[in-house]
Amino acid sequence: MEKTFEIIDHTADIGIVSYGTDIKQVFSNTAFGLFSLIAELDNIQESLQRDIEISSQDIESLLVEWLNELLYIFDVDHIAFKRFEFAELNDRELKVRCFGDKINPSQQEIKREVKAATYHMLAIDRKNNGYRAQVIFDI
């Protein structure tokens, strides 16, 4: 199986480098990596779904805004997502259906609090064999 993401250490924060054969896969792997930082996802079912639509000025801002929307849903509704189906994703907007479940602290381990995705060291690169994204999170 190909590597989908890796965690990178950053002074007082934490980051993810994610990979994908296309931009949808790299956005999906980045979101999965985000939730992997927060909770143990093995026991998370896909019993809930949420549709999200976001517009932004460019692809990098779109990634940050999407990750911060996922963090907002987690903070308010206590839902962790583990699968993402993109209906649309271009340089300025996305439409995605997210699948996950409410976190129950007695059943799922919460690893750390992630406050926000940041623009610090943010990068989305197209490589010969796909895409790579790097995001630093404020913890």
C-alpha positions in Angstrom: 0.0 0.0 0.0 1.2 3.5 -0.8 2.0 5.9 1.9 -0.9 8.3 2.3 0.5 10.7 4.9 3.3 11.1 7.4 3.5 13.2 10.6 6.2 15.8 10.8 7.4 17.5 14.0 7.4 21.2 14.2 8.4 23.4 17.2 5.4 23.6 19.5 3.1 22.4 16.6 2.6 19.3 14.4 2.4 18.9 10.7 1.4 16.4 8.0 2.8 15.7 4.6 0.2 13.9 2.5 0.3 12.2 -0.9 -2.1 11.4 -3.6 -2.3 10.5 -7.2 -4.7 13.4 -7.8 -5.7 16.5 -5.9 -8.8 14.8 -4.5 -6.8 12.0 -3.0 -4.3 14.4 -1.4 -7.1 16.5 0.1 -8.7 13.3 1.4 -5.4 11.9 2.8 -4.7 15.3 4.5 -8.1 15.2 6.2 -7.6 11.6 7.3 -4.2 12.5 8.6 -5.8 15.4 10.6 -8.3 13.1 12.3 -5.5 10.6 12.9 -3.7 13.3 14.9 -6.8 13.9 17.0 -8.2 10.4 17.7 -7.7 6.7 17.2 -9.8 6.0 14.1 -10.0 2.2 14.2 -13.2 2.2 16.1 -14.8 5.1 14.2 -17.8 3.9 12.1 -19.2 5.7 9.0 -22.7 6.1 10.4 -22.9 9.8 9.9 -22.3 11.9 6.8 -22.0 15.6 6.2 -21.9 17.5 3.0 -19.4 20.5 2.9 -19.1 23.2 0.2 -16.3 25.8 0.4 -15.0 28.5 -1.9 -11.7 30.2 -1.6 -9.2 32.4 -3.5 -6.8 29.6 -4.4 -6.0 25.9 -3.8 -3.8 26.4 -0.8 -6.4 28.6 1.0 -9.1 26.1 0.1 -7.1 23.3 1.8 -6.7 25.4 5.0 -10.3 26.5 5.1 -11.5 23.0 4.5 -9.4 21.5 7.3 -10.5 24.3 9.7 -14.1 23.6 8.8 -13.5 19.9 9.7 -12.0 21.0 13.0 -15.0 23.3 13.7 -17.4 20.3 13.1 -15.3 18.2 15.4 -15.2 20.8 18.1 -19.0 21.6 17.9 -20.6 18.3 17.0 -17.8 15.9 18.2 -17.7 14.1 14.8 -14.6 12.5 13.5 -14.5 11.7 9.8 -12.5 9.0 8.1 -13.7 8.9 4.5 -14.3 11.7 2.0 -16.0 11.6 -1.4 -15.4 14.7 -3.6 -18.1 15.6 -6.0 -16.1 18.7 -7.1 -12.6 20.0 -6.4 -10.8 22.7 -8.3 -8.5 25.6 -7.5 -11.3 27.6 -5.9 -14.0 25.4 -4.6 -14.9 22.0 -3.2 -18.0 19.9 -2.7 -17.4 16.8 -0.5 -19.4 14.3 1.4 -17.6 13.3 4.7 -18.3 10.0 6.5 -17.6 9.4 10.2 -19.1 9.2 13.6 -19.5 11.0 16.9 -16.6 10.6 19.2 -17.3 8.8 22.4 -14.4 9.3 24.8 -15.1 6.0 26.5 -14.7 4.1 23.2 -12.2 6.2 21.2 -8.9 7.6 22.5 -8.4 11.3 22.0 -4.7 11.8 21.3 -4.4 15.6 21.2 -6.3 18.8 20.6 -5.7 20.4 17.3 -6.7 24.0 17.2 -6.3 25.1 13.6 -4.6 24.5 10.2 -2.2 27.3 9.5 -0.6 28.9 6.5 2.9 28.4 8.0 5.0 26.3 5.6 1.9 25.4 3.6 2.6 23.8 0.3 0.8 21.9 -2.4 3.1 20.5 -5.1 2.4 18.5 -8.2 5.0 15.8 -8.8 5.5 13.4 -11.7 3.6 10.7 -9.9 0.9 12.8 -8.2 0.5 15.5 -5.5 2.1 16.3 -2.2 0.7 18.7 0.5 2.2 20.0 3.7 0.2 21.5 6.4 1.2 22.7 9.9 -1.4 22.5 12.7 -1.6 24.7 15.8 -1.9 22.4 18.8 
